[in-house]
Amino acid sequence: MRLANKVAIITGGANGIGKAIATAYAKEGAKISIADFNEKALTATVDEFTAQGFGAFGVKVNVASEEDIQKMVDDTVAHFGQVDILVNCAGVLDNIQAAHNVEDAIWNRVMDINVGGVMRGSRKILPLFTEQGSGVIINLASITALTGGRGGLTYTAAKHAVAGMTKNIASMYGPQGVRCNAIAPAQVETGLTQSMDGYDMFGFKQATRAVDLMGPPALPEDIANIALFLASDESKTINGVVLAADAGWSAY
Ligand SMILES: NC(=O)c1ccc[n+]([C@@H]2O[C@H](COP(=O)([O-])OP(=O)(O)OC[C@H]3O[C@@H](n4cnc5c(N)ncnc54)[C@H](O)[C@@H]3O)[C@@H](O)[C@H]2O)c1
């Protein structure tokens, strides 16, 4: 039980990578607060976890809303009495819009969720973590956080911001017992990449030029294994790292 007596909040925990992380953590003894926008998936996931005997609590959250983030943490503390791990996983795509095709509505939405959500979650949890002298934040970045041409402009900018926040938080709060790391996957088999409706075909063509060099897509469980390592004391010397999980794609 690598996460015995721990409580984890996982945003975007009702689907895809977040759900796989929630499952991996629960199997290792953690109690899970699943925070997601999709109420139907949220209820189904909490019911599934409860039926398996896991300690699970659901809170409907839009990570773009400050009020929701406050509620997410306050309700989790009220329910479980503590928080030890925050996984900022909720995120959306930008239809791979290249710079000259960026729509303001897409820019604002992606920035509000992918960047603002991570900032708001971290801002709320850090006083709690510093007071208890420990805590782990794990951010879902993307290989677009470490490279230039593998996504749309907004998504790339947003994930670079996530990488920056990860290092900044690790640097500022590491001395107070807080660790903050990020995972940067390439393609993972989830609902996120299943629909290509409304994609910018120019951006798509440019961003997928090296796709034949990419290995097979990862499974959500592959990413969950990394998130488990980063949440446990096994990684206690790792802080401020953005870990590529792309089977070497970006190493080329
Ligand atoms: N799937 C991939 O190929 C891939 C690759 C690199 C990085 N990522 C990142 O991993 C994270 C998870 O992606 P996924 O593939 O599991 O996606 P997904 O679409 O399968 O799941 C995302 C979950 O986040 C929730 N969500 C979306 N917006 C939200 C909001 N505003 N507030 C609260 N919840 C919200 C959704 O309801 C959903 O349950 C994202 O940050 C994504 O950018 C994914």
The ligand as a Tripos MOL2 file, in Angstrom:
@<TRIPOS>MOLECULE
LIG
   44    48     1     0     0
SMALL
NO_CHARGES

@<TRIPOS>ATOM
      1 N1         -4.9520   11.8570  -24.1850 N.am      1 LIG1
      2 C1         -3.8030   12.3270  -24.6180 C.2       1 LIG1
      3 O1         -3.3020   11.9170  -25.7010 O.2       1 LIG1
      4 C2         -3.0260   13.3380  -23.8060 C.ar      1 LIG1
      5 C3         -1.6930   13.6060  -24.1540 C.ar      1 LIG1
      6 C4         -0.9710   14.5510  -23.4330 C.ar      1 LIG1
      7 C5         -1.5640   15.1980  -22.3720 C.ar      1 LIG1
      8 N2         -2.8630   14.9310  -22.0520 N.ar      1 LIG1
      9 C6         -3.4460   15.6820  -20.9280 C.3       1 LIG1
     10 O2         -3.9310   14.7820  -19.9600 O.3       1 LIG1
     11 C7         -5.0520   15.3550  -19.2830 C.3       1 LIG1
     12 C8         -6.2170   14.3760  -19.3070 C.3       1 LIG1
     13 O3         -6.5520   14.0800  -20.6540 O.3       1 LIG1
     14 P1         -7.4460   12.8210  -21.0490 P.3       1 LIG1
     15 O4         -6.8900   12.3040  -22.3260 O.co2     1 LIG1
     16 O5         -7.6060   11.8980  -19.8960 O.co2     1 LIG1
     17 O6         -8.8220   13.5610  -21.3770 O.3       1 LIG1
     18 P2        -10.3410   13.0360  -21.2480 P.3       1 LIG1
     19 O7        -11.1140   13.9400  -22.1370 O.co2     1 LIG1
     20 O8        -10.4130   11.5690  -21.4640 O.co2     1 LIG1
     21 O9        -10.6970   13.3490  -19.7280 O.3       1 LIG1
     22 C9        -10.6430   14.6630  -19.2650 C.3       1 LIG1
     23 C10       -11.5840   14.8110  -18.0940 C.3       1 LIG1
     24 O10       -11.4980   16.1830  -17.6650 O.3       1 LIG1
     25 C11       -12.8020   16.6640  -17.4660 C.3       1 LIG1
     26 N3        -12.8320   18.1120  -17.6680 N.ar      1 LIG1
     27 C12       -12.6860   18.7960  -18.8480 C.ar      1 LIG1
     28 N4        -12.7970   20.1030  -18.6260 N.ar      1 LIG1
     29 C13       -13.0150   20.2620  -17.2980 C.ar      1 LIG1
     30 C14       -13.2200   21.3780  -16.4700 C.ar      1 LIG1
     31 N5        -13.2460   22.6230  -16.9740 N.pl3     1 LIG1
     32 N6        -13.3870   21.1860  -15.1430 N.ar      1 LIG1
     33 C15       -13.3760   19.9380  -14.6220 C.ar      1 LIG1
     34 N7        -13.2160   18.8390  -15.3580 N.ar      1 LIG1
     35 C16       -13.0360   19.0000  -16.6920 C.ar      1 LIG1
     36 C17       -13.6820   15.9370  -18.4750 C.3       1 LIG1
     37 O11       -15.0500   15.9320  -18.0750 O.3       1 LIG1
     38 C18       -13.0480   14.5520  -18.4600 C.3       1 LIG1
     39 O12       -13.6380   13.7320  -17.4750 O.3       1 LIG1
     40 C19        -5.3360   16.6880  -19.9870 C.3       1 LIG1
     41 O13        -4.7730   17.7350  -19.2370 O.3       1 LIG1
     42 C20        -4.6350   16.5410  -21.3310 C.3       1 LIG1
     43 O14        -4.2550   17.7850  -21.8530 O.3       1 LIG1
     44 C21        -3.5990   14.0150  -22.7300 C.ar      1 LIG1
@<TRIPOS>BOND
     1     1     2 1
     2     2     3 2
     3     2     4 1
     4     4     5 ar
     5     4    44 ar
     6     5     6 ar
     7     6     7 ar
     8     7     8 ar
     9     8     9 1
    10     8    44 ar
    11     9    10 1
    12     9    42 1
    13    10    11 1
    14    11    12 1
    15    11    40 1
    16    12    13 1
    17    13    14 1
    18    14    15 2
    19    14    16 1
    20    14    17 1
    21    17    18 1
    22    18    19 2
    23    18    20 1
    24    18    21 1
    25    21    22 1
    26    22    23 1
    27    23    24 1
    28    23    38 1
    29    24    25 1
    30    25    26 1
    31    25    36 1
    32    26    27 ar
    33    26    35 ar
    34    27    28 ar
    35    28    29 ar
    36    29    30 ar
    37    29    35 ar
    38    30    31 1
    39    30    32 ar
    40    32    33 ar
    41    33    34 ar
    42    34    35 ar
    43    36    37 1
    44    36    38 1
    45    38    39 1
    46    40    41 1
    47    40    42 1
    48    42    43 1
@<TRIPOS>SUBSTRUCTURE
     1 LIG1         1 GROUP 0 **** ****
